[in-house]
């Protein structure tokens, strides 16, 4: 596996991770459970 294939493989994984992290930070700031299926 070369570097280009590795980057193409990691890009969506990192993107999903960033989205989940942003949702978790959003939940913590607002207190609104947007990233989770259950309320407080």
PDB file of N, H, CA, C and O in Angstrom:
ATOM      1  N   UNK A   1       0.859  -1.194   0.000  1.00  0.00           N
ATOM      2  CA  UNK A   1       0.000   0.000   0.000  1.00  0.00           C
ATOM      3  C   UNK A   1       0.894   1.243   0.000  1.00  0.00           C
ATOM      4  O   UNK A   1       1.779   1.384   0.845  1.00  0.00           O
ATOM      5  N   UNK A   2       0.655   2.129  -0.946  1.00  0.00           N
ATOM      6  H   UNK A   2      -0.064   2.015  -1.632  1.00  0.00           H
ATOM      7  CA  UNK A   2       1.478   3.337  -1.007  1.00  0.00           C
ATOM      8  C   UNK A   2       0.805   4.477  -0.249  1.00  0.00           C
ATOM      9  O   UNK A   2      -0.282   4.315   0.306  1.00  0.00           O
ATOM     10  N   UNK A   3       1.464   5.623  -0.235  1.00  0.00           N
ATOM     11  H   UNK A   3       2.347   5.754  -0.686  1.00  0.00           H
ATOM     12  CA  UNK A   3       0.989   6.753   0.564  1.00  0.00           C
ATOM     13  C   UNK A   3      -0.356   7.273   0.057  1.00  0.00           C
ATOM     14  O   UNK A   3      -1.220   7.638   0.855  1.00  0.00           O
ATOM     15  N   UNK A   4      -0.538   7.308  -1.255  1.00  0.00           N
ATOM     16  H   UNK A   4       0.163   7.011  -1.903  1.00  0.00           H
ATOM     17  CA  UNK A   4      -1.785   7.850  -1.802  1.00  0.00           C
ATOM     18  C   UNK A   4      -2.981   6.998  -1.403  1.00  0.00           C
ATOM     19  O   UNK A   4      -4.036   7.526  -1.053  1.00  0.00           O
ATOM     20  N   UNK A   5      -2.815   5.665  -1.456  1.00  0.00           N
ATOM     21  H   UNK A   5      -1.958   5.235  -1.740  1.00  0.00           H
ATOM     22  CA  UNK A   5      -3.904   4.787  -1.040  1.00  0.00           C
ATOM     23  C   UNK A   5      -4.182   4.940   0.446  1.00  0.00           C
ATOM     24  O   UNK A   5      -5.334   4.895   0.879  1.00  0.00           O
ATOM     25  N   UNK A   6      -3.124   5.121   1.222  1.00  0.00           N
ATOM     26  H   UNK A   6      -2.188   5.157   0.871  1.00  0.00           H
ATOM     27  CA  UNK A   6      -3.287   5.280   2.668  1.00  0.00           C
ATOM     28  C   UNK A   6      -4.054   6.561   2.980  1.00  0.00           C
ATOM     29  O   UNK A   6      -4.927   6.571   3.848  1.00  0.00           O
ATOM     30  N   UNK A   7      -3.728   7.639   2.271  1.00  0.00           N
ATOM     31  H   UNK A   7      -3.020   7.631   1.565  1.00  0.00           H
ATOM     32  CA  UNK A   7      -4.428   8.912   2.475  1.00  0.00           C
ATOM     33  C   UNK A   7      -5.900   8.779   2.072  1.00  0.00           C
ATOM     34  O   UNK A   7      -6.786   9.269   2.772  1.00  0.00           O
ATOM     35  N   UNK A   8      -6.152   8.115   0.941  1.00  0.00           N
ATOM     36  H   UNK A   8      -5.432   7.718   0.372  1.00  0.00           H
ATOM     37  CA  UNK A   8      -7.533   7.943   0.495  1.00  0.00           C
ATOM     38  C   UNK A   8      -8.323   7.098   1.483  1.00  0.00           C
ATOM     39  O   UNK A   8      -9.529   7.287   1.642  1.00  0.00           O
ATOM     40  N   UNK A   9      -7.645   6.167   2.146  1.00  0.00           N
ATOM     41  H   UNK A   9      -6.665   6.014   2.017  1.00  0.00           H
ATOM     42  CA  UNK A   9      -8.329   5.324   3.123  1.00  0.00           C
ATOM     43  C   UNK A   9      -8.592   6.079   4.422  1.00  0.00           C
ATOM     44  O   UNK A   9      -9.641   5.906   5.042  1.00  0.00           O
ATOM     45  N   UNK A  10      -7.644   6.914   4.833  1.00  0.00           N
ATOM     46  H   UNK A  10      -6.792   7.055   4.329  1.00  0.00           H
ATOM     47  CA  UNK A  10      -7.759   7.586   6.130  1.00  0.00           C
ATOM     48  C   UNK A  10      -8.650   8.821   6.089  1.00  0.00           C
ATOM     49  O   UNK A  10      -9.205   9.214   7.116  1.00  0.00           O
ATOM     50  N   UNK A  11      -8.794   9.440   4.917  1.00  0.00           N
ATOM     51  H   UNK A  11      -8.344   9.121   4.084  1.00  0.00           H
ATOM     52  CA  UNK A  11      -9.555  10.689   4.840  1.00  0.00           C
ATOM     53  C   UNK A  11     -10.990  10.551   5.355  1.00  0.00           C
ATOM     54  O   UNK A  11     -11.393  11.354   6.197  1.00  0.00           O
ATOM     55  N   UNK A  12     -11.788   9.571   4.895  1.00  0.00           N
ATOM     56  H   UNK A  12     -11.461   8.919   4.211  1.00  0.00           H
ATOM     57  CA  UNK A  12     -13.158   9.461   5.425  1.00  0.00           C
ATOM     58  C   UNK A  12     -13.183   9.093   6.902  1.00  0.00           C
ATOM     59  O   UNK A  12     -14.080   9.519   7.630  1.00  0.00           O
ATOM     60  N   UNK A  13     -12.205   8.304   7.356  1.00  0.00           N
ATOM     61  H   UNK A  13     -11.476   7.958   6.765  1.00  0.00           H
ATOM     62  CA  UNK A  13     -12.160   7.919   8.769  1.00  0.00           C
ATOM     63  C   UNK A  13     -11.926   9.147   9.640  1.00  0.00           C
ATOM     64  O   UNK A  13     -12.594   9.340  10.656  1.00  0.00           O
ATOM     65  N   UNK A  14     -10.962   9.978   9.224  1.00  0.00           N
ATOM     66  H   UNK A  14     -10.420   9.821   8.398  1.00  0.00           H
ATOM     67  CA  UNK A  14     -10.670  11.205   9.971  1.00  0.00           C
ATOM     68  C   UNK A  14     -11.864  12.152   9.912  1.00  0.00           C
ATOM     69  O   UNK A  14     -12.196  12.799  10.905  1.00  0.00           O
ATOM     70  N   UNK A  15     -12.507  12.233   8.750  1.00  0.00           N
ATOM     71  H   UNK A  15     -12.237  11.708   7.943  1.00  0.00           H
ATOM     72  CA  UNK A  15     -13.660  13.115   8.597  1.00  0.00           C
ATOM     73  C   UNK A  15     -14.792  12.724   9.536  1.00  0.00           C
ATOM     74  O   UNK A  15     -15.390  13.576  10.193  1.00  0.00           O
ATOM     75  N   UNK A  16     -15.084  11.412   9.594  1.00  0.00           N
ATOM     76  H   UNK A  16     -14.598  10.720   9.060  1.00  0.00           H
ATOM     77  CA  UNK A  16     -16.141  10.937  10.493  1.00  0.00           C
ATOM     78  C   UNK A  16     -15.760  11.213  11.940  1.00  0.00           C
ATOM     79  O   UNK A  16     -16.602  11.610  12.746  1.00  0.00           O
ATOM     80  N   UNK A  17     -14.493  11.002  12.264  1.00  0.00           N
ATOM     81  H   UNK A  17     -13.810  10.679  11.609  1.00  0.00           H
ATOM     82  CA  UNK A  17     -14.024  11.258  13.629  1.00  0.00           C
ATOM     83  C   UNK A  17     -14.192  12.719  14.010  1.00  0.00           C
ATOM     84  O   UNK A  17     -14.593  13.035  15.130  1.00  0.00           O
ATOM     85  N   UNK A  18     -13.881  13.614  13.069  1.00  0.00           N
ATOM     86  H   UNK A  18     -13.555  13.357  12.159  1.00  0.00           H
ATOM     87  CA  UNK A  18     -14.026  15.045  13.350  1.00  0.00           C
ATOM     88  C   UNK A  18     -15.490  15.423  13.533  1.00  0.00           C
ATOM     89  O   UNK A  18     -15.818  16.250  14.384  1.00  0.00           O
ATOM     90  N   UNK A  19     -16.373  14.818  12.735  1.00  0.00           N
ATOM     91  H   UNK A  19     -16.107  14.146  12.044  1.00  0.00           H
ATOM     92  CA  UNK A  19     -17.803  15.111  12.868  1.00  0.00           C
ATOM     93  C   UNK A  19     -18.311  14.655  14.231  1.00  0.00           C
ATOM     94  O   UNK A  19     -19.046  15.381  14.900  1.00  0.00           O
ATOM     95  N   UNK A  20     -17.915  13.443  14.640  1.00  0.00           N
ATOM     96  H   UNK A  20     -17.318  12.854  14.096  1.00  0.00           H
ATOM     97  CA  UNK A  20     -18.358  12.935  15.941  1.00  0.00           C
ATOM     98  C   UNK A  20     -17.809  13.790  17.071  1.00  0.00           C
ATOM     99  O   UNK A  20     -18.498  14.048  18.058  1.00  0.00           O
ATOM    100  N   UNK A  21     -16.560  14.227  16.921  1.00  0.00           N
ATOM    101  H   UNK A  21     -16.000  14.016  16.119  1.00  0.00           H
ATOM    102  CA  UNK A  21     -15.956  15.075  17.946  1.00  0.00           C
ATOM    103  C   UNK A  21     -16.681  16.419  18.025  1.00  0.00           C
ATOM    104  O   UNK A  21     -16.923  16.939  19.115  1.00  0.00           O
ATOM    105  N   UNK A  22     -17.027  16.977  16.857  1.00  0.00           N
ATOM    106  H   UNK A  22     -16.831  16.555  15.972  1.00  0.00           H
ATOM    107  CA  UNK A  22     -17.742  18.254  16.833  1.00  0.00           C
ATOM    108  C   UNK A  22     -19.117  18.110  17.486  1.00  0.00           C
ATOM    109  O   UNK A  22     -19.551  18.996  18.222  1.00  0.00           O
ATOM    110  N   UNK A  23     -19.804  16.992  17.218  1.00  0.00           N
ATOM    111  H   UNK A  23     -19.452  16.272  16.620  1.00  0.00           H
ATOM    112  CA  UNK A  23     -21.108  16.773  17.837  1.00  0.00           C
ATOM    113  C   UNK A  23     -20.974  16.642  19.343  1.00  0.00           C
ATOM    114  O   UNK A  23     -21.821  17.138  20.086  1.00  0.00           O
ATOM    115  N   UNK A  24     -19.920  15.982  19.801  1.00  0.00           N
ATOM    116  H   UNK A  24     -19.232  15.579  19.197  1.00  0.00           H
ATOM    117  CA  UNK A  24     -19.724  15.808  21.241  1.00  0.00           C
ATOM    118  C   UNK A  24     -19.435  17.146  21.913  1.00  0.00           C
ATOM    119  O   UNK A  24     -19.942  17.423  23.001  1.00  0.00           O
ATOM    120  N   UNK A  25     -18.611  17.985  21.257  1.00  0.00           N
ATOM    121  H   UNK A  25     -18.199  17.761  20.373  1.00  0.00           H
ATOM    122  CA  UNK A  25     -18.324  19.312  21.805  1.00  0.00           C
ATOM    123  C   UNK A  25     -19.597  20.159  21.801  1.00  0.00           C
ATOM    124  O   UNK A  25     -19.868  20.888  22.754  1.00  0.00           O
ATOM    125  N   UNK A  26     -20.375  20.056  20.722  1.00  0.00           N
ATOM    126  H   UNK A  26     -20.154  19.463  19.947  1.00  0.00           H
ATOM    127  CA  UNK A  26     -21.641  20.785  20.629  1.00  0.00           C
ATOM    128  C   UNK A  26     -22.571  20.372  21.758  1.00  0.00           C
ATOM    129  O   UNK A  26     -23.229  21.220  22.361  1.00  0.00           O
ATOM    130  N   UNK A  27     -22.634  19.070  22.052  1.00  0.00           N
ATOM    131  H   UNK A  27     -22.100  18.381  21.562  1.00  0.00           H
ATOM    132  CA  UNK A  27     -23.476  18.582  23.141  1.00  0.00           C
ATOM    133  C   UNK A  27     -23.029  19.184  24.464  1.00  0.00           C
ATOM    134  O   UNK A  27     -23.855  19.582  25.286  1.00  0.00           O
ATOM    135  N   UNK A  28     -21.725  19.248  24.664  1.00  0.00           N
ATOM    136  H   UNK A  28     -21.054  18.925  23.997  1.00  0.00           H
ATOM    137  CA  UNK A  28     -21.203  19.718  25.947  1.00  0.00           C
ATOM    138  C   UNK A  28     -21.445  21.216  26.117  1.00  0.00           C
ATOM    139  O   UNK A  28     -21.719  21.680  27.224  1.00  0.00           O
ATOM    140  N   UNK A  29     -21.344  21.975  25.019  1.00  0.00           N
ATOM    141  H   UNK A  29     -21.121  21.598  24.120  1.00  0.00           H
ATOM    142  CA  UNK A  29     -21.521  23.426  25.109  1.00  0.00           C
ATOM    143  C   UNK A  29     -22.997  23.775  25.296  1.00  0.00           C
ATOM    144  O   UNK A  29     -23.343  24.590  26.151  1.00  0.00           O
ATOM    145  N   UNK A  30     -23.857  23.161  24.501  1.00  0.00           N
ATOM    146  H   UNK A  30     -23.576  22.499  23.806  1.00  0.00           H
ATOM    147  CA  UNK A  30     -25.263  23.560  24.493  1.00  0.00           C
ATOM    148  C   UNK A  30     -26.101  22.754  25.468  1.00  0.00           C
ATOM    149  O   UNK A  30     -27.153  23.219  25.909  1.00  0.00           O
ATOM    150  N   UNK A  31     -25.651  21.549  25.814  1.00  0.00           N
ATOM    151  H   UNK A  31     -24.796  21.172  25.456  1.00  0.00           H
ATOM    152  CA  UNK A  31     -26.443  20.675  26.663  1.00  0.00           C
ATOM    153  C   UNK A  31     -27.563  19.994  25.891  1.00  0.00           C
ATOM    154  O   UNK A  31     -28.398  19.307  26.481  1.00  0.00           O
ATOM    155  N   UNK A  32     -27.584  20.180  24.574  1.00  0.00           N
ATOM    156  H   UNK A  32     -26.906  20.738  24.095  1.00  0.00           H
ATOM    157  CA  UNK A  32     -28.603  19.554  23.736  1.00  0.00           C
ATOM    158  C   UNK A  32     -28.013  18.303  23.095  1.00  0.00           C
ATOM    159  O   UNK A  32     -27.025  18.397  22.367  1.00  0.00           O
ATOM    160  N   UNK A  33     -28.600  17.132  23.352  1.00  0.00           N
ATOM    161  H   UNK A  33     -29.402  17.056  23.944  1.00  0.00           H
ATOM    162  CA  UNK A  33     -28.001  15.873  22.887  1.00  0.00           C
ATOM    163  C   UNK A  33     -28.233  15.635  21.398  1.00  0.00           C
ATOM    164  O   UNK A  33     -28.994  14.748  21.015  1.00  0.00           O
ATOM    165  N   UNK A  34     -27.576  16.428  20.570  1.00  0.00           N
ATOM    166  H   UNK A  34     -26.957  17.149  20.881  1.00  0.00           H
ATOM    167  CA  UNK A  34     -27.767  16.335  19.124  1.00  0.00           C
ATOM    168  C   UNK A  34     -27.106  15.085  18.564  1.00  0.00           C
ATOM    169  O   UNK A  34     -27.625  14.476  17.628  1.00  0.00           O
ATOM    170  N   UNK A  35     -25.969  14.698  19.125  1.00  0.00           N
ATOM    171  H   UNK A  35     -25.548  15.193  19.885  1.00  0.00           H
ATOM    172  CA  UNK A  35     -25.217  13.570  18.585  1.00  0.00           C
ATOM    173  C   UNK A  35     -25.631  12.239  19.184  1.00  0.00           C
ATOM    174  O   UNK A  35     -25.103  11.195  18.800  1.00  0.00           O
ATOM    175  N   UNK A  36     -26.577  12.263  20.127  1.00  0.00           N
ATOM    176  H   UNK A  36     -27.006  13.111  20.439  1.00  0.00           H
ATOM    177  CA  UNK A  36     -26.990  11.022  20.778  1.00  0.00           C
ATOM    178  C   UNK A  36     -28.493  10.838  20.612  1.00  0.00           C
ATOM    179  O   UNK A  36     -29.221  11.798  20.357  1.00  0.00           O
ATOM    180  N   UNK A  37     -28.945   9.612  20.758  1.00  0.00           N
ATOM    181  H   UNK A  37     -28.354   8.833  20.965  1.00  0.00           H
ATOM    182  CA  UNK A  37     -30.354   9.327  20.566  1.00  0.00           C
ATOM    183  C   UNK A  37     -31.176   9.536  21.822  1.00  0.00           C
ATOM    184  O   UNK A  37     -32.405   9.498  21.762  1.00  0.00           O
ATOM    185  N   UNK A  38     -30.527   9.757  22.962  1.00  0.00           N
ATOM    186  H   UNK A  38     -29.529   9.788  23.010  1.00  0.00           H
ATOM    187  CA  UNK A  38     -31.262   9.896  24.214  1.00  0.00           C
ATOM    188  C   UNK A  38     -31.116  11.309  24.775  1.00  0.00           C
ATOM    189  O   UNK A  38     -30.107  11.978  24.552  1.00  0.00           O
ATOM    190  N   UNK A  39     -32.128  11.747  25.499  1.00  0.00           N
ATOM    191  H   UNK A  39     -32.948  11.204  25.680  1.00  0.00           H
ATOM    192  CA  UNK A  39     -32.079  13.065  26.113  1.00  0.00           C
ATOM    193  C   UNK A  39     -31.467  12.991  27.500  1.00  0.00           C
ATOM    194  O   UNK A  39     -31.110  11.916  27.981  1.00  0.00           O
ATOM    195  N   UNK A  40     -31.353  14.143  28.133  1.00  0.00           N
ATOM    196  H   UNK A  40     -31.643  15.017  27.743  1.00  0.00           H
ATOM    197  CA  UNK A  40     -30.781  14.170  29.488  1.00  0.00           C
ATOM    198  C   UNK A  40     -31.870  13.874  30.525  1.00  0.00           C
ATOM    199  O   UNK A  40     -31.591  13.850  31.724  1.00  0.00           O
TER     200      UNK A  40
END
